[in-house]
């Protein structure tokens, strides 16, 4: 059965390698990847990558995917993704359906704000550690942390391991 993953990015200033490295890993294993954001069209990464955003997060339902992946980068805060109720609902739905729910860099702030990181082991980019701990997350300071089906990554340098870990949990490799 073909697996599918939704990757949520900021409309601009997402972290290029946190999207592109796992996306390539997923697609190389035959996983169908859809990119979503708060608006469709072209999104530009912090380092200049241009990607096509296929769907608006308003149209995304956890039911339609095997995994939900939130990509980091400065755009998460700039565009208020960590405060977005649609993304909180998506994270909670995915988690409640026991689907892989993942976030890298500062994107774990989205998961923390949704409430699903309370009493969970988590890693994040150093600038968002206090945000996570104030919402009940337990920092591991590992490049990638797994707690049940929740996967978190520390930043761009962890992008490869983050993608591989998600694939393993999906049973795709």
ChimeraX attribute file (.defattr): number of C-alpha atoms within 10 A of each C-alpha:
attribute: neighborCount
match mode: 1-to-1
recipient: residues
	/A:1	5
	/A:2	9
	/A:3	17
	/A:4	19
	/A:5	25
	/A:6	23
	/A:7	21
	/A:8	27
	/A:9	31
	/A:10	28
	/A:11	23
	/A:12	22
	/A:13	22
	/A:14	25
	/A:15	27
	/A:16	22
	/A:17	22
	/A:18	27
	/A:19	26
	/A:20	18
	/A:21	18
	/A:22	24
	/A:23	22
	/A:24	15
	/A:25	19
	/A:26	22
	/A:27	13
	/A:28	10
	/A:29	13
	/A:30	14
	/A:31	20
	/A:32	16
	/A:33	17
	/A:34	18
	/A:35	20
	/A:36	25
	/A:37	24
	/A:38	19
	/A:39	16
	/A:40	15
	/A:41	14
	/A:42	14
	/A:43	21
	/A:44	19
	/A:45	24
	/A:46	16
	/A:47	11
	/A:48	13
	/A:49	17
	/A:50	14
	/A:51	17
	/A:52	14
	/A:53	22
	/A:54	14
	/A:55	18
	/A:56	15
	/A:57	20
	/A:58	13
	/A:59	9
	/A:60	19
	/A:61	16
	/A:62	21
	/A:63	12
	/A:64	12
	/A:65	18
	/A:66	20
	/A:67	27
	/A:68	28
	/A:69	25
	/A:70	29
	/A:71	30
	/A:72	33
	/A:73	26
	/A:74	18
	/A:75	22
	/A:76	27
	/A:77	17
	/A:78	13
	/A:79	15
	/A:80	12
	/A:81	24
	/A:82	20
	/A:83	15
	/A:84	15
	/A:85	13
	/A:86	17
	/A:87	23
	/A:88	20
	/A:89	15
	/A:90	21
	/A:91	31
	/A:92	18
	/A:93	17
	/A:94	24
	/A:95	21
	/A:96	12
	/A:97	13
	/A:98	14
	/A:99	21
	/A:100	23
	/A:101	28
	/A:102	28
	/A:103	30
	/A:104	30
	/A:105	29
	/A:106	31
	/A:107	32
	/A:108	32
	/A:109	30
	/A:110	26
	/A:111	29
	/A:112	23
	/A:113	22
	/A:114	22
	/A:115	16
	/A:116	21
	/A:117	22
	/A:118	18
	/A:119	14
	/A:120	18
	/A:121	20
	/A:122	30
	/A:123	29
	/A:124	29
	/A:125	21
	/A:126	13
	/A:127	10
	/A:128	16
	/A:129	19
	/A:130	14
	/A:131	17
	/A:132	24
	/A:133	17
	/A:134	12
	/A:135	18
	/A:136	19
	/A:137	24
	/A:138	17
	/A:139	17
	/A:140	15
	/A:141	16
	/A:142	15
	/A:143	21
	/A:144	23
	/A:145	22
	/A:146	21
	/A:147	12
	/A:148	14
	/A:149	17
	/A:150	27
	/A:151	24
	/A:152	32
	/A:153	33
	/A:154	27
	/A:155	25
	/A:156	21
	/A:157	13
	/A:158	20
	/A:159	26
	/A:160	19
	/A:161	16
	/A:162	27
	/A:163	25
	/A:164	17
	/A:165	21
	/A:166	27
	/A:167	21
	/A:168	10
	/A:169	17
	/A:170	18
	/A:171	9
	/A:172	15
	/A:173	12
